[in-house]
Amino acid sequence: MPQATAAAPVAEPVPDPAAGAGSAGSDFAPLLRVVREQGLLERRVAWYARGITVNALFLAAIVAGMILLGPSWWAVLLAVPLAVLSARMSFVGHDAGHAQITNDRAKGRIVQLVHANLLLGMSQEWWNDKHNRHHANPNHVDKDPDVKADVLVHTQRQTAGRTGLRAWLTRNQAWLFFPLTTLEGIALKVAGFQAVLSRRDNRMSTRQRVVEGTLLAVHVAAYLTLLLTTLSIGQAVVFLLVHQMLLGLHLGMAFAPNHKGMEMPDPETSASWGHLRRQVLTSRNIRGGALTDWFLGGLNYQIEHHLFPSMPRPHLRLAQPLVRAHCRSLGVSYTETGLIDSYRQALGHLHGVGEPLRADA
């Protein structure tokens, strides 16, 4: 489903080994060379332009439908396709943040600002900072913000000292995971506003705060204006809840299978890992056809995406056979499973983490 200092007003994308084979490591360099030779790192601007255009047309159709239907419960049903469309726009924002769409950083930044801040109400810089740290050290309990102890915990070590409501959540986190993801859409907005408005966080320049804050405010104003001018108060509340909860659930279903239950490196076990092992051993791919690719926004090729963050989404499936064969030649475990089984593994991991607290209870 990152921020910058005042001295560096644009958040840097996560370092991509594809930018230079010299530092890529001996295990990764041969794979990188083949991928480059086959043109899989070339940008697909036209492919993304078509997708963005289709999304814009669907958004216009949904807005027009709400206006034409007026204060009707039939209009509330449009919250469902809007949630799906919002997830599609979040995938575009994600890809723009990784420079998958264009080599032009300024244009890529505009695409991401429009999709993240304006259309989704989520801070671009906050997301980039968080997501780039995840890519640099996936599943590292001390360095990956996605596995820090929060509402959910990801290792039994993180269960220590959790009492009351937090302990109850940990004991039952496997059962609560999907219900909790329905709050993710709102949580992303709240975190974005906090990052933009917080003066204690100096990773954004004043200009960045103004630009991002303005776009976030426009998003909220336009969203609420649309709801309140086309629907009754009760219908508007239901629409908002359905839209945001389904968006959160969709994003949770796209991101959940990628790393949960996979290797969690620590300084002792991962000291000798290069880029290839650090990314492959901590990631899980999801098998499936075109529908799976569409529903998960290409994140089902998580191993390829982590190895080549700037690789355009339509090239990930083309790179998969190369990556799988290379890992096989090195004896590196390449994990791939079906969609349902991926959730079973992820939830099983979360359930196992809560075992100590269930035993104490």
N, C-alpha and C positions, 0 to 999 in steps of 0.2 A: 509496500500500500512504500542544513548546516549554516553557521553564521560566520561573519568575518570581523576582523578588528578594524579600527578606524584607519589604520595604515594600509589595509588591504580591503577596499570597499566592496569587492565582489568575492563571494565565497568560492574558494578553489574547489574544483571537483576532486574526488578522491583520486590519488595518484593511480594512473592506469599503466600497468606494465607494458601494454601495447605501445606506449609512447617511446619506449627504448628498450631493446633487448639486452643491452649491456648490463642492466641491473636486474634483469628478470630472473636470473638463476639458471643453472644448467638444465634442470628438469623441465623448465617452462619454455626456454628459448627455442627448442626445435618445434614445439607446438605453435608458438607465436609466429615462427617463420612460415609454416604451412598455411596458417590462417591468413596471414598477410598476402601470401602469394595467390590465394584464392579470392582475394578482394572482399573478405567478410568484414573488414573494418571500415570499408567505404560507407559513407553516409547515404541514407535513403530519404532524401528531402521530399521527393515527390510522394513516396509512400505515406509519410507522416502528414503531408499537406492534404492528401485525400482523406485520411482518417479524421483530421481536425475539421475539415469541411463538413464531413458527414455528421460529426458530433454537433457542430454548430447548427446544422439544419434540423437535427432531432431536437435540440434545445429550443429552437424557434418554434417548432411544431408543438412541443409541450406547453410552452408559454401561450401560444395562440389557442390551444385547446382549453387552457384554464380560463382565458378571457372569454371565449365563446360559450363555454358551459356555465360560467358564472358561479354563484353560490349554490352548487349542487354537490351531493356526495359522489356523483360520478366523476367530478373534477378531482376529488381527493384520490381516486384510483390512479391518477397520473403521477402520484408520488412514487409509485413502484418503478415505472420506466425512468423517472428522473433520478432515482437512486442508482439504477444500473448505469445511466449516462454519467452521473457524477463519478462513479468508479472508473469509467472509461477515461474521463478527463484527468483523474488522479494518475492513471498510468502514463498519460502523455506528459504530465508534469514531472513524474518520476524520471522518464526517459530524457526529458529536456535537462534535468539536473545532472544527468550523467553525460551530457554532450553527445547523446546518441543521434539527435535530430540534425544538428548542423555543427560544423567546425567553428562557426562564428559565435564567440562567447556572448557578444552583445545581443544577437538575435535569439540565441538559446535562452538567455536570461529573460528576455521579453516574453517568450513563449511560456516559460515557467511562471513568471509573475502573473500572466493572464490566467493560466489554468489553476495555479495554487491559490494565490491571494484573491483575485477578482472572482473567479467562478466557484471556488471551493471554500474561501474564507480561511485559508491555512497559510501560515508564514513560510515563504520560500526559504529564507535564510535559516530559520530554526530547523526546518526539515533537512536542508542540505547538511548542516553541521551534524545533526544526529545521525543521518543516514550514512554520511561519509565515514564517521567513526565506526559505525557498524561494519562497513565494507573493509576498513583497514584491519580490523581484528574481529572477525565474525565469531560469535559464541564465546568470546573471551570474557570470563565473568568479571574481570576488573577493568576491561577496556571497551567492551561493547555495550552501549547504552540500552540496547534492546533486551539484554539479559540481566540488567541490574534489578535488585530486589525492589519491588514496588507493590502494586496490587497482586501481581503474580510473582512467584519466585521460581527459579530455574535450577537450583542445586539444593541439596539437603543442607549444605552449609549455610545457606541463606535463611533457613527456617529458624535458626537460633534466635531466641529472644522475642519471637512473635507470640503475642498473647491477644486475648479478647477477640475482636472482630477480625483482625489481621490473621490470627491463628485459624479462625474458622474458615476464612477465605482460602488459606493455604491447604487446609485439610480437604476442602471440597473444590479446589481450583479446576480440576479436570471437568467436573460437572458444570461448573460455572463459566467455563471459558467462552463458549459461544454466546450465552446471555450477556456476558460482560462486553463482548465485542460490539454489541449493538450500541454501546456508548462511545465507540471509538470515533465516529464522525464528529460528535460534539467535543470530545476530548482533544482532537487535533485542532479545532478552532480555538478552544480555551488556551492551549499551550502556545499557539501562535500569537494570540493577543498578549499573553504574559511576556513572551520573548520581546515583542515590539515595544511594549510599554515599560519594561523593567529597566531602570537606570543602573542597576547593579551589574547588568550584563553589558560589557563594553565591546562585544564582538560585532555589533552593528554600528556603522557610522550614523551621524544625525540624518544625513540624506537618505540612507537606507530606511531608517525608522519612519521618516516622513512618507516616502514612497509606499512602503509596505503598509503602514498604518492607514494611509488614505485609501488604498485598494481594499483593505479589509473592511474599512468603514463603508465603502461603496457597496461591497458585497452584502453586508448585513442590511443596509438601507434598501437596496434593490430587492433582496429576498423577502424581507418583511413587507415591503410595499406591494409586491406581487401577491403575496398571500392575503393581506388585509384588504386589498382592493378587489379581489376576485372571489373571496370566500367569506363566510361568516366567521366569527371569532372561534367558535367551536371547531368548525371545519379546518380553519387555519392551524389550530393547535394539533389536530389529528394528522393533517398533512405533514407538518413539520416533524412530528415524532416518527411517522412511518418512513418519511424520506431519510432522516438522519440515522434511524436505527437500522434500516436495510442497507444504507451506505456503509455503516460501520461493520455490519455482518459480512457484507461482500468483501470489504478490505481485509477483515480478519480471516476469512476463508482463503484469500489469496496469499496472505503473508504467513499464516500459521504453519503450513507444512514445510516451509523452506529450511528451517534450522533446528526446530525443537526436537529433542531426542537424538541429535547428532553429536559428534565429538565436541567436547568443551575443553579447549586447550588451556594449559597453565604453563608457567615458566619452565617447569621441569620437563613436561611431555612435548612441548612445542618449540623448544629452544633451537632445534636443528631443522625445523620446517622452513621450506622456502615458500614462495608465493603460491605455487601449485598445490602443495599439500595443505597449506593453511586455508585455502578456499575450497578445495574439493572435499576434504575430510569433514568439514563442518556444514556442508550443504547437501540437500536432497532434491533430486529431480522428480517430477511427476509425469508419469506416462499418460498418453491420451492423444486424441486427434485435434482437429481444428477447433472443436467446441471447447476443449480444455485450454488450448492456447488462447482462445478469445476470452474465456471466463477468468483466467488467471493473469491475463495481460502479459503473457510471455514469461512471467516469473516462475512458471513450471520448469523452465530451463535455468534453474537457479545456479547450478554449477558453472555453466557457460557464462551466465551474467556476471558472476563473481570473478571469474578468470579474466573476462574482457568487459569491464563496466561500460565502456563507450561503444560496444558493438550494437548496432541497430537491432531492434527487437525481431524483425523478420529474418535476420541472419542467425539467430541463436539456434534454431532447429537445424540449420545447415552445418553449424559448427559441432553439433552434438556427436555425430559419428567420429569425427576427428579427435575430440576430447576423450571420448570413451575408449577408443583404440589406444590413444597415447597413455592413458591411465593404466590400461591393461598391460601395456608393454613395460611399465614401471612397477607394476605390482601394487598400485595405489587403489584403494577401494573406491569405486564409483557407485554411489547409492541412487537407485531409481526404483520407484514403486508406483502403484496406482493411487488415484485421488483419495478414495475411501480409506485405503490402508495407511496413507500418509497421515490422515487425521487420527487414525487409531494409534499410530506410533507416537505422534505428538502428544495426544491426550494421555496415553499410557505413561509417557515420561513425566508429565505434570502430576499425574496420580502418584507415581513412585516418589516424587520429590516430597509430597505431603505425608508420606508414610510415618516418619518419626513423630509428627504431631498427632496423627491418628492413634499411634501406639500409646502416646502419653495420655491422650483423652480417654 
